[in-house]
Amino acid sequence: MESSKETGCRAPDDPILCINDCDFFGSAAMMCMCSKCQKDMILLKQEHTKLVAASSKDVVRRSSSSDESELALAGAAVASANLASQISQVKAKEGLKKCTSCRKRVGLTGFSCKCGDLLCVVHHYSNKHNCPFDYWNADQNAIAKANPIIVVEKLNKI
């Protein structure tokens, strides 16, 4: 067998997790991102350039020669804020299902707690994840709604 020194190839280093914390492996060639996150980033950059181009055209139309640089900077700041909000929306839509206690991927087997957390098999009991939901009062209220107090009207004696 030929060694890596003879062929000029080198062995790959340890796998790198994606920087967007999506539990897939990334590569240095793709800025330490997995292929899905890299594709999303490219699409967002394309949308960002379109927004910057559109906002700069509006700035040039509306501005005079003295205020042009100030308005261009303001337009770029607005466009970058839009990009940041779009990135956060993409991450929210992506919706990787992870346990809120241990960050383990749960997929389809995740349990939704009454406190609103998504939990794995180990942490789905209320005492395992320090659930702030008050089960005692919730059950008391449910029983009170299900069993209303019935008062019999008094009968007139003959």
C-alpha positions as CSV (number, residue, x, y, z in Angstrom):
1,M,0.0,0.0,0.0
2,E,1.1,3.5,-0.6
3,S,1.4,5.8,2.3
4,S,-0.1,9.3,2.4
5,K,3.4,10.9,2.0
6,E,3.9,9.0,-1.2
7,T,0.6,9.9,-2.8
8,G,0.6,13.6,-1.6
9,C,-2.8,13.1,0.0
10,R,-3.4,13.7,3.7
11,A,-5.8,12.0,6.0
12,P,-8.9,14.0,6.9
13,D,-8.9,15.5,10.4
14,D,-11.7,14.8,12.9
15,P,-15.2,15.6,11.6
16,I,-16.3,19.2,12.3
17,L,-19.9,19.8,13.5
18,C,-21.9,22.5,11.6
19,I,-21.6,26.0,13.1
20,N,-25.4,26.4,13.0
21,D,-25.7,23.6,15.6
22,C,-27.8,21.4,13.4
23,D,-25.9,18.2,14.4
24,F,-24.6,17.5,10.9
25,F,-21.0,17.6,9.9
26,G,-19.5,20.5,8.0
27,S,-16.3,21.0,6.1
28,A,-13.7,23.7,6.0
29,A,-14.3,24.2,2.3
30,M,-17.9,25.1,3.1
31,M,-17.1,27.5,6.0
32,C,-17.7,24.7,8.6
33,M,-21.3,24.3,7.5
34,C,-23.2,21.4,6.3
35,S,-24.6,21.4,2.8
36,K,-28.1,22.5,3.8
37,C,-26.9,25.4,5.9
38,Q,-24.4,26.4,3.2
39,K,-27.3,26.4,0.6
40,D,-29.5,28.5,2.9
41,M,-26.6,31.0,3.5
42,I,-26.1,31.4,-0.3
43,L,-29.8,32.0,-0.8
44,L,-29.8,34.6,2.0
45,K,-26.8,36.4,0.6
46,Q,-28.5,36.6,-2.9
47,E,-31.6,38.1,-1.3
48,H,-29.4,40.5,0.7
49,T,-27.7,41.7,-2.4
50,K,-31.1,42.2,-4.1
51,L,-32.3,44.2,-1.1
52,V,-29.2,46.3,-1.0
53,A,-29.4,47.1,-4.7
54,A,-33.1,48.0,-4.4
55,S,-32.5,50.2,-1.3
56,S,-29.5,51.9,-2.9
57,K,-31.6,52.8,-6.0
58,D,-34.3,54.3,-3.7
59,V,-31.7,56.2,-1.8
60,V,-30.1,57.7,-4.9
61,R,-33.5,58.7,-6.3
62,R,-34.7,60.4,-3.1
63,S,-31.4,62.0,-1.9
64,S,-29.6,65.1,-2.8
65,S,-25.9,65.1,-3.5
66,S,-25.0,66.2,0.1
67,D,-27.1,63.6,2.0
68,E,-26.4,60.7,-0.3
69,S,-23.7,59.1,1.7
70,E,-25.7,59.3,5.0
71,L,-28.7,57.8,3.4
72,A,-26.7,55.1,1.7
73,L,-25.3,54.1,5.1
74,A,-28.8,54.1,6.6
75,G,-30.1,51.9,3.8
76,A,-27.2,49.4,4.2
77,A,-28.0,49.3,8.0
78,V,-31.6,48.5,7.3
79,A,-30.7,45.9,4.8
80,S,-28.3,44.2,7.2
81,A,-31.0,44.2,9.9
82,N,-33.4,42.5,7.4
83,L,-30.8,39.9,6.7
84,A,-30.3,39.1,10.4
85,S,-34.1,38.8,10.9
86,Q,-34.3,36.5,7.9
87,I,-31.5,34.2,9.2
88,S,-33.3,33.9,12.5
89,Q,-36.6,33.1,10.7
90,V,-34.9,30.4,8.7
91,K,-33.5,28.8,11.8
92,A,-36.9,28.9,13.4
93,K,-38.5,27.3,10.4
94,E,-35.9,24.6,10.3
95,G,-37.1,23.4,13.6
96,L,-34.6,20.8,14.7
97,K,-36.4,19.0,17.5
98,K,-34.1,18.8,20.5
99,C,-34.7,18.1,24.2
100,T,-34.6,21.4,26.1
101,S,-32.8,19.7,29.0
102,C,-30.0,17.7,27.4
103,R,-30.1,19.1,23.7
104,K,-30.5,15.5,22.4
105,R,-32.2,15.2,19.0
106,V,-35.7,13.7,19.6
107,G,-37.1,13.7,16.1
108,L,-40.6,12.2,16.1
109,T,-40.4,10.7,19.6
110,G,-40.3,14.0,21.4
111,F,-42.7,14.7,24.3
112,S,-44.4,18.1,24.7
113,C,-44.7,19.1,28.3
114,K,-47.5,21.4,29.6
115,C,-44.8,24.0,30.4
116,G,-44.1,24.2,26.6
117,D,-40.8,22.4,26.4
118,L,-40.0,19.6,24.0
119,L,-38.3,16.7,25.9
120,C,-36.7,13.3,25.3
121,V,-37.7,10.0,26.8
122,V,-35.4,10.6,29.9
123,H,-36.6,14.1,30.8
124,H,-40.3,13.9,29.9
125,Y,-41.4,13.5,33.5
126,S,-42.1,16.7,35.3
127,N,-39.6,16.0,38.1
128,K,-36.8,15.2,35.7
129,H,-36.7,18.7,34.0
130,N,-37.9,20.9,36.9
131,C,-41.2,21.7,35.3
132,P,-42.7,25.1,36.5
133,F,-46.2,24.1,35.5
134,D,-48.6,23.8,38.5
135,Y,-50.3,20.5,38.0
136,W,-52.2,20.7,41.3
137,N,-54.1,23.9,40.5
138,A,-54.7,22.9,36.9
139,D,-56.3,19.6,38.0
140,Q,-58.4,21.5,40.7
141,N,-59.7,23.9,38.0
142,A,-60.5,21.1,35.6
143,I,-62.5,19.2,38.3
144,A,-64.3,22.4,39.2
145,K,-65.3,23.0,35.6
146,A,-66.3,19.4,35.0
147,N,-68.5,19.2,38.2
148,P,-70.5,22.4,38.7
149,I,-72.4,22.8,42.0
150,I,-76.0,21.9,41.6
151,V,-78.5,23.6,43.9
152,V,-82.0,22.3,44.1
153,E,-84.7,24.9,44.2
154,K,-86.9,24.8,47.3
155,L,-90.3,23.2,46.8
156,N,-93.4,25.0,48.0
157,K,-95.3,23.0,50.6
158,I,-99.0,22.3,50.0
